[in-house]
Amino acid sequence: MSEPRTSAEPIRTDRLDLVPLRVEHAEEMAVVLSDPALHHFIGGAPHTLDDLRARYGRLVAGAPDPAVSWCNWVLRLRAESCLVGTVQATITADGVAEIAWVVGLPWQGRGFASEAARGLVDWLGRRSVRTVVAHIHPEHHASAAVAAAAGLAATEQERDGETRWQSVLRP
C-alpha cells in the first residue's frame, strides 16, 4: 500500500513565507516570471496569464498518479509583501523528491532561492522523503549554488543534458 499524498503546507524562513500555490497567484506570478531571461537554461518562454492560470489549476489539482505528490509554493517576501518566485517538489512513493525553484530577475542575487530551497529541504526532511534531487544545467552556476546551499551535491549522473544533484536525508 502506498503512503498518502503529501500536501504543501506553509513554510516560514527568515525572510520568506512559502505559501501553497493557488490559481489566484497566477496574476502576480505572471509578472514575476515574465522575463524571457528566466528561460535561458530551461528553454521555452514565459507563460501568458491564461496559460499560467491553467497550469496552476493542473498543479493544484494534483498528480494524476496517486503514488505521486505535487507540492508547489509561491515565495512571498514578507518585507515587501510581494511574490518573488516559486519552489516545487515532486514526491514519489519511494521517498524521492525532485525539487526546483525560480526567482524573478528583480529579486535574484539576494539569496532568496537558497533560503527557499533550504526551507523546502528541511520541510521534506520532516516527511517520508529519503532523497532530494534536482537537475541543473551544467552552466547554470547560480542554480548550482542554490542546490549546494540546500545541501545537495553534484553527481556524475546526467539527464537531458542536466547534472543530477542530490542529498540523501536518510538511507
C-alpha positions as CSV (number, residue, x, y, z in Angstrom):
1,M,0.0,0.0,0.0
2,S,1.4,3.4,-0.9
3,E,1.7,6.3,1.5
4,P,-0.9,9.0,1.4
5,R,-0.2,12.0,-0.7
6,T,1.9,14.8,0.8
7,S,0.3,18.3,0.6
8,A,2.1,21.6,0.5
9,E,1.9,23.4,3.8
10,P,3.0,26.9,4.7
11,I,6.8,27.1,5.4
12,R,8.4,30.1,7.0
13,T,12.0,31.1,6.6
14,D,13.9,34.2,7.8
15,R,12.6,36.5,5.1
16,L,10.1,34.4,3.1
17,D,6.7,32.8,3.5
18,L,6.4,29.7,1.2
19,V,2.7,29.8,0.5
20,P,1.0,26.8,-1.0
21,L,0.2,27.5,-4.6
22,R,-3.3,28.7,-5.6
23,V,-4.7,29.6,-9.0
24,E,-5.2,33.1,-7.8
25,H,-1.4,33.5,-7.6
26,A,-1.2,33.4,-11.4
27,E,-1.8,37.2,-11.9
28,E,1.1,38.3,-9.7
29,M,3.3,35.4,-10.8
30,A,2.8,36.2,-14.5
31,V,4.6,39.5,-13.8
32,V,7.3,37.9,-11.6
33,L,8.1,35.2,-14.3
34,S,7.7,37.5,-17.3
35,D,11.3,38.0,-18.2
36,P,12.5,35.7,-21.1
37,A,15.9,35.5,-19.5
38,L,14.5,33.1,-16.9
39,H,14.2,30.5,-19.7
40,H,17.9,30.7,-20.8
41,F,18.8,27.3,-19.3
42,I,15.4,25.6,-19.3
43,G,14.1,26.7,-22.7
44,G,10.7,27.9,-23.6
45,A,9.2,31.3,-23.0
46,P,7.2,33.0,-20.2
47,H,3.6,31.8,-19.9
48,T,0.7,34.1,-20.7
49,L,-1.6,34.9,-17.8
50,D,-4.2,32.5,-19.1
51,D,-1.6,29.7,-19.6
52,L,-0.3,30.2,-16.1
53,R,-3.8,30.1,-14.7
54,A,-4.4,26.8,-16.5
55,R,-1.0,25.4,-15.4
56,Y,-1.6,26.4,-11.8
57,G,-5.1,24.7,-12.0
58,R,-3.5,21.5,-13.1
59,L,-0.8,21.7,-10.4
60,V,-3.3,22.4,-7.6
61,A,-5.5,19.5,-8.8
62,G,-2.5,17.2,-8.1
63,A,-0.7,14.5,-10.0
64,P,-2.8,12.0,-11.9
65,D,-0.7,9.2,-10.4
66,P,-1.9,8.6,-6.8
67,A,1.6,7.5,-5.8
68,V,3.0,10.9,-6.7
69,S,2.5,14.2,-4.8
70,W,3.0,17.6,-6.4
71,C,3.8,20.2,-3.8
72,N,4.1,23.8,-5.1
73,W,4.7,27.1,-3.3
74,V,5.0,30.7,-4.2
75,L,7.6,32.8,-2.3
76,R,6.2,35.8,-0.5
77,L,8.9,38.3,0.6
78,R,7.5,39.5,3.9
79,A,9.3,42.8,4.0
80,E,7.8,43.9,0.7
81,S,4.6,41.8,0.8
82,C,5.1,40.6,-2.8
83,L,5.7,37.4,-4.6
84,V,9.2,36.8,-5.8
85,G,9.3,33.2,-7.1
86,T,8.3,29.6,-6.6
87,V,9.6,26.3,-5.3
88,Q,8.3,22.9,-6.0
89,A,8.7,19.2,-5.1
90,T,7.5,16.1,-6.9
91,I,7.5,13.4,-4.3
92,T,7.2,9.7,-5.3
93,A,6.1,6.7,-3.2
94,D,9.7,5.5,-2.9
95,G,10.7,8.6,-0.9
96,V,12.4,10.6,-3.6
97,A,11.6,14.3,-4.0
98,E,12.7,16.2,-7.1
99,I,12.8,19.9,-6.4
100,A,13.1,23.0,-8.5
101,W,13.0,26.7,-7.9
102,V,12.8,30.0,-9.8
103,V,13.1,33.6,-8.5
104,G,12.2,36.6,-10.7
105,L,15.1,38.6,-12.1
106,P,14.5,41.7,-9.9
107,W,14.9,39.6,-6.7
108,Q,17.9,37.5,-7.9
109,G,21.3,37.8,-6.2
110,R,19.8,38.3,-2.7
111,G,19.8,34.7,-1.5
112,F,16.0,34.1,-1.8
113,A,16.3,31.0,-3.9
114,S,18.8,29.4,-1.5
115,E,16.7,30.4,1.5
116,A,13.6,28.9,0.0
117,A,15.4,25.7,-1.2
118,R,16.8,25.2,2.3
119,G,13.4,25.7,3.9
120,L,11.9,23.2,1.4
121,V,14.6,20.6,2.0
122,D,14.1,21.0,5.8
123,W,10.4,20.5,5.3
124,L,10.9,17.4,3.2
125,G,13.2,16.0,5.8
126,R,10.3,16.0,8.3
127,R,8.3,13.9,5.8
128,S,8.9,10.4,4.5
129,V,11.4,11.7,1.9
130,R,14.7,9.9,1.9
131,T,16.4,11.5,-1.1
132,V,16.2,15.0,-2.6
133,V,17.1,15.5,-6.2
134,A,17.5,18.5,-8.5
135,H,18.5,18.5,-12.2
136,I,20.6,21.6,-13.2
137,H,22.2,22.7,-16.4
138,P,26.0,22.4,-16.0
139,E,26.5,26.1,-16.9
140,H,23.8,27.4,-14.6
141,H,26.2,28.3,-11.8
142,A,23.6,30.3,-9.8
143,S,21.3,27.2,-9.6
144,A,24.3,25.0,-8.7
145,A,25.0,27.4,-5.8
146,V,21.3,27.2,-4.7
147,A,21.5,23.4,-4.7
148,A,24.7,23.4,-2.7
149,A,23.3,25.8,-0.2
150,A,20.4,23.4,0.2
151,G,22.7,20.5,1.0
152,L,22.7,18.8,-2.4
153,A,25.9,17.7,-4.2
154,A,26.5,17.1,-7.9
155,T,26.7,13.6,-9.1
156,E,28.1,12.0,-12.2
157,Q,24.6,11.3,-13.5
158,E,23.0,13.3,-16.2
159,R,19.6,13.5,-17.7
160,D,18.7,15.6,-20.8
161,G,22.0,17.4,-20.6
162,E,21.5,18.4,-16.9
163,T,23.5,17.2,-13.9
164,R,21.8,15.3,-11.2
165,W,22.3,16.9,-7.8
166,Q,21.1,15.0,-4.7
167,S,21.1,14.8,-0.9
168,V,20.3,11.5,0.9
169,L,18.3,12.6,4.0
170,R,18.0,9.0,5.4
171,P,19.1,5.7,3.9
